[in-house]
Every structure is written in C-alpha cells, then in structure tokens.
C-alpha cells in the first residue's frame, strides 16, 4: 500500500509571517527563517518573529499568517473593542 497524504504540513522555516513597522509603516511579509522567533505568551497565537525593517532598520514584530489572514495586533484590537462595548452582550 502506498502512503497517502491526508493533509500536507509545512516545514518550520517556511512558515509565512506578516508585520508592519511601527516607525515608518512599511508592511512586510517574510518567512520564519528570515527573523528571530520570539516565544509566545499566548499559545493560541504561536510565536511571533523579530525582523529588521528593510527601510529604516527598526525591529518589526511579525505575526503568523493563518488561512491567508493576519493573526496579530489588528485582530486583537478589534476583538478587544467588541468586549469593551457592553451593548454587545445581552442577558439571556
């Protein structure tokens, strides 16, 4: 019997990341092997990545791409805004 791949994985160094420089606002997309892995404080997000900005040389914190969307500060901020608004919650 031949081996059948049910779901193709991804090599650790080929994991895509995306981030924005907080100084010059340059947006980057890179691979895990392009930066230094920062251990995750929240295991659901996975590790972030420290990458040097190609424009101003500042440090960019890049977050993993999952399913084509950015998992990072932008989504955390929008989720926090939902929970900060009491009208989003109703008594059941």
DOZAFI-398983 format. One record per residue: residue number from 1; residue in three letters; x, y, z of N, C-alpha, C in turn. Coordinates in steps of 0.001 Angstrom, whole numbers. Example, Ala and Ser with C-alpha at 12.3 -4.5 7.8 and 13.67 -1.06 7.14 Angstrom:
// DOZAFI-398983
+-----+-----+---------+---------+---------+---------+---------+---------+---------+---------+---------+
:   n : res :     npx :     npy :     npz :    capx :    capy :    capz :     cpx :     cpy :     cpz :
+-----+-----+---------+---------+---------+---------+---------+---------+---------+---------+---------+
:   1 : Ala :   13190 :   -5690 :    7800 :   12300 :   -4500 :    7800 :   13200 :   -3300 :    7800 :
:   2 : Ser :   12850 :   -2250 :    7080 :   13670 :   -1060 :    7140 :   12900 :      30 :    7870 :
+-----+-----+---------+---------+---------+---------+---------+---------+---------+---------+---------+
This chain:
// DOZAFI-398983
+-----+-----+---------+---------+---------+---------+---------+---------+---------+---------+---------+
:   n : res :     npx :     npy :     npz :    capx :    capy :    capz :     cpx :     cpy :     cpz :
+-----+-----+---------+---------+---------+---------+---------+---------+---------+---------+---------+
:   1 : Unk :     853 :   -1188 :       0 :       0 :       0 :       0 :     896 :    1247 :       0 :
:   2 : Unk :     586 :    2177 :    -837 :    1342 :    3438 :    -908 :     874 :    4387 :     193 :
:   3 : Unk :    1751 :    5273 :     595 :    1408 :    6262 :    1617 :     580 :    7374 :     976 :
:   4 : Unk :    -522 :    7691 :    1617 :   -1410 :    8746 :    1125 :   -1331 :    9940 :    2072 :
:   5 : Unk :   -1132 :   11134 :    1524 :   -1108 :   12351 :    2338 :   -2538 :   12841 :    2508 :
:   6 : Unk :   -2986 :   12936 :    3742 :   -4334 :   13416 :    4044 :   -4341 :   14944 :    4113 :
:   7 : Unk :   -3349 :   15497 :    4759 :   -3223 :   16947 :    4894 :   -1742 :   17295 :    4854 :
:   8 : Unk :   -1350 :   18107 :    3892 :      57 :   18466 :    3738 :     454 :   19468 :    4814 :
:   9 : Unk :    1565 :   19195 :    5470 :    2094 :   20084 :    6503 :    2978 :   21164 :    5915 :
:  10 : Unk :    3662 :   21857 :    6784 :    4550 :   22932 :    6343 :    5826 :   22870 :    7175 :
:  11 : Unk :    6964 :   22924 :    6514 :    8236 :   22906 :    7218 :    8358 :   24155 :    8092 :
:  12 : Unk :    8951 :   24042 :    9293 :    9015 :   25185 :   10217 :    9628 :   26447 :    9620 :
:  13 : Unk :   10684 :   26346 :    8850 :   11337 :   27522 :    8288 :   10558 :   28179 :    7164 :
:  14 : Unk :    9544 :   27506 :    6646 :    8755 :   28019 :    5520 :    7446 :   28652 :    5970 :
:  15 : Unk :    7258 :   28829 :    7268 :    6024 :   29397 :    7797 :    5965 :   30898 :    7484 :
:  16 : Unk :    4868 :   31390 :    6853 :    4790 :   32807 :    6492 :    4373 :   33701 :    7660 :
:  17 : Unk :    4957 :   34884 :    7702 :    4659 :   35891 :    8723 :    4410 :   37228 :    8039 :
:  18 : Unk :    3689 :   38120 :    8723 :    3425 :   39452 :    8203 :    3477 :   40448 :    9342 :
:  19 : Unk :    3990 :   41644 :    9052 :    4066 :   42674 :   10083 :    4184 :   44060 :    9473 :
:  20 : Unk :    4021 :   45066 :   10336 :    4122 :   46473 :    9931 :    5090 :   47181 :   10861 :
:  21 : Unk :    6002 :   47962 :   10288 :    6958 :   48725 :   11075 :    6220 :   49839 :   11813 :
:  22 : Unk :    6411 :   49931 :   13101 :    5722 :   50962 :   13881 :    6351 :   52336 :   13676 :
:  23 : Unk :    7538 :   52389 :   13103 :    8219 :   53675 :   12890 :    7897 :   54267 :   11511 :
:  24 : Unk :    8172 :   53518 :   10429 :    7978 :   54069 :    9079 :    6738 :   53515 :    8370 :
:  25 : Unk :    6026 :   52577 :    9016 :    4780 :   51984 :    8495 :    4976 :   51088 :    7270 :
:  26 : Unk :    6191 :   50608 :    7045 :    6441 :   49649 :    5968 :    5791 :   48318 :    6333 :
:  27 : Unk :    5058 :   47712 :    5399 :    4434 :   46406 :    5624 :    5307 :   45353 :    4954 :
:  28 : Unk :    5549 :   44263 :    5689 :    6379 :   43186 :    5155 :    5669 :   41844 :    5261 :
:  29 : Unk :    6098 :   40932 :    4427 :    5706 :   39529 :    4510 :    7010 :   38759 :    4398 :
:  30 : Unk :    7238 :   37818 :    5298 :    8511 :   37098 :    5321 :    8291 :   35664 :    5773 :
:  31 : Unk :    9355 :   34897 :    5764 :    9319 :   33531 :    6257 :    9957 :   33460 :    7631 :
:  32 : Unk :    9644 :   32432 :    8383 :   10170 :   32264 :    9727 :   11691 :   32277 :    9737 :
:  33 : Unk :   12303 :   31755 :    8696 :   13763 :   31680 :    8637 :   14411 :   33061 :    8431 :
:  34 : Unk :   13603 :   34103 :    8139 :   14132 :   35450 :    7907 :   14311 :   36271 :    9178 :
:  35 : Unk :   13849 :   35763 :   10309 :   13936 :   36540 :   11544 :   14264 :   35686 :   12745 :
:  36 : Unk :   14081 :   36274 :   13919 :   14338 :   35589 :   15194 :   12997 :   35307 :   15852 :
:  37 : Unk :   12757 :   34045 :   16198 :   11494 :   33645 :   16809 :   11420 :   34173 :   18242 :
:  38 : Unk :   10286 :   34812 :   18564 :   10011 :   35308 :   19918 :    9011 :   34344 :   20540 :
:  39 : Unk :    9335 :   33708 :   21667 :    8398 :   32755 :   22281 :    7044 :   33406 :   22565 :
:  40 : Unk :    5983 :   32627 :   22411 :    4617 :   33133 :   22581 :    4229 :   33181 :   24056 :
:  41 : Unk :    3576 :   34277 :   24437 :    2981 :   34355 :   25763 :    1608 :   33704 :   25754 :
:  42 : Unk :     931 :   33767 :   24605 :    -374 :   33139 :   24430 :    -198 :   32030 :   23397 :
:  43 : Unk :    -306 :   30790 :   23818 :     -26 :   29652 :   22950 :    -967 :   29561 :   21757 :
:  44 : Unk :   -2144 :   30202 :   21821 :   -3081 :   30141 :   20702 :   -2553 :   30891 :   19487 :
:  45 : Unk :   -1772 :   31939 :   19704 :   -1240 :   32726 :   18594 :      19 :   32124 :   17999 :
:  46 : Unk :     731 :   31367 :   18767 :    2007 :   30853 :   18307 :    3077 :   31920 :   18453 :
:  47 : Unk :    4308 :   31568 :   18132 :    5397 :   32532 :   18319 :    5337 :   33660 :   17301 :
:  48 : Unk :    5793 :   34838 :   17704 :    5937 :   35941 :   16758 :    7389 :   35975 :   16298 :
:  49 : Unk :    7711 :   36914 :   15426 :    9020 :   36946 :   14799 :    9564 :   38364 :   14842 :
:  50 : Unk :   10834 :   38528 :   15205 :   11501 :   39827 :   15167 :   12285 :   39907 :   13867 :
:  51 : Unk :   11963 :   40931 :   13050 :   12583 :   41104 :   11742 :   13045 :   42549 :   11613 :
:  52 : Unk :   14190 :   42765 :   10978 :   14677 :   44123 :   10750 :   13929 :   44744 :    9578 :
:  53 : Unk :   13412 :   45969 :    9757 :   12721 :   46688 :    8692 :   13715 :   46986 :    7560 :
:  54 : Unk :   13356 :   46651 :    6325 :   14277 :   46896 :    5220 :   14452 :   48387 :    4892 :
:  55 : Unk :   13550 :   49246 :    5361 :   13621 :   50678 :    5084 :   14397 :   51446 :    6151 :
:  56 : Unk :   13955 :   51333 :    7410 :   14534 :   52178 :    8469 :   15381 :   51406 :    9478 :
:  57 : Unk :   15445 :   50089 :    9334 :   16253 :   49212 :   10194 :   15713 :   49053 :   11616 :
:  58 : Unk :   14486 :   49516 :   11882 :   13849 :   49283 :   13181 :   13427 :   47818 :   13250 :
:  59 : Unk :   13062 :   47345 :   14440 :   12619 :   45964 :   14602 :   11112 :   45876 :   14393 :
:  60 : Unk :   10705 :   44979 :   13517 :    9292 :   44717 :   13258 :    8916 :   43422 :   13963 :
:  61 : Unk :    7782 :   43422 :   14650 :    7245 :   42186 :   15209 :    6237 :   41652 :   14201 :
:  62 : Unk :    6547 :   40516 :   13621 :    5682 :   39904 :   12612 :    4905 :   38756 :   13255 :
:  63 : Unk :    3681 :   38564 :   12771 :    2796 :   37534 :   13309 :    2494 :   36498 :   12239 :
:  64 : Unk :    2192 :   35250 :   12648 :    1943 :   34188 :   11673 :     710 :   34468 :   10815 :
:  65 : Unk :     796 :   34082 :    9562 :    -369 :   34103 :    8674 :   -1040 :   32749 :    8786 :
:  66 : Unk :   -2346 :   32776 :    8950 :   -3107 :   31515 :    9004 :   -4322 :   31669 :    8122 :
:  67 : Unk :   -4480 :   30784 :    7197 :   -5629 :   30847 :    6310 :   -5690 :   32121 :    5493 :
:  68 : Unk :   -4538 :   32733 :    5233 :   -4497 :   33935 :    4426 :   -4797 :   35214 :    5179 :
:  69 : Unk :   -5079 :   35119 :    6491 :   -5369 :   36340 :    7238 :   -4342 :   36531 :    8347 :
:  70 : Unk :   -4144 :   37746 :    8720 :   -3156 :   38089 :    9732 :   -3707 :   37806 :   11115 :
:  71 : Unk :   -2955 :   37080 :   11909 :   -3289 :   36884 :   13307 :   -2316 :   37762 :   14071 :
:  72 : Unk :   -2774 :   38837 :   14614 :   -1857 :   39751 :   15270 :   -2573 :   40900 :   15949 :
:  73 : Unk :   -1857 :   41997 :   16110 :   -2345 :   43133 :   16881 :   -3650 :   43702 :   16323 :
:  74 : Unk :   -3801 :   43764 :   14998 :   -5016 :   44332 :   14414 :   -6249 :   43544 :   14826 :
:  75 : Unk :   -6169 :   42225 :   14749 :   -7315 :   41406 :   15124 :   -7536 :   41425 :   16633 :
:  76 : Unk :   -6459 :   41450 :   17411 :   -6621 :   41518 :   18858 :   -7332 :   42811 :   19250 :
:  77 : Unk :   -6988 :   43921 :   18595 :   -7603 :   45212 :   18906 :   -9088 :   45201 :   18582 :
:  78 : Unk :   -9454 :   44615 :   17439 :  -10872 :   44590 :   17083 :  -11661 :   43676 :   18018 :
:  79 : Unk :  -11052 :   42575 :   18440 :  -11730 :   41704 :   19394 :  -11884 :   42382 :   20751 :
:  80 : Unk :  -10855 :   43097 :   21179 :  -10926 :   43809 :   22453 :  -12012 :   44870 :   22410 :
:  81 : Unk :  -12162 :   45560 :   21290 :  -13186 :   46593 :   21152 :  -14586 :   45982 :   21284 :
:  82 : Unk :  -14769 :   44777 :   20763 :  -16068 :   44111 :   20893 :  -16397 :   43834 :   22352 :
:  83 : Unk :  -15403 :   43401 :   23121 :  -15643 :   43067 :   24514 :  -15740 :   44306 :   25394 :
:  84 : Unk :  -15196 :   45416 :   24947 :  -15284 :   46655 :   25714 :  -16638 :   47330 :   25580 :
:  85 : Unk :  -17419 :   46924 :   24580 :  -18720 :   47533 :   24337 :  -19805 :   46697 :   25021 :
:  86 : Unk :  -20425 :   47204 :   26122 :  -21426 :   46434 :   26867 :  -22670 :   46098 :   26046 :
:  87 : Unk :  -22973 :   46887 :   25001 :  -24174 :   46610 :   24205 :  -24035 :   45322 :   23389 :
:  88 : Unk :  -22828 :   44789 :   23269 :  -22633 :   43530 :   22548 :  -23090 :   42319 :   23345 :
:  89 : Unk :  -23361 :   42515 :   24615 :  -23748 :   41420 :   25481 :  -25177 :   41647 :   25959 :
:  90 : Unk :  -25989 :   40610 :   25905 :  -27382 :   40702 :   26343 :  -27605 :   39665 :   27417 :
:  91 : Unk :  -28518 :   39974 :   28350 :  -28897 :   38988 :   29352 :  -29739 :   37912 :   28655 :
:  92 : Unk :  -29434 :   36680 :   28942 :  -30176 :   35587 :   28299 :  -31001 :   34852 :   29282 :
+-----+-----+---------+---------+---------+---------+---------+---------+---------+---------+---------+
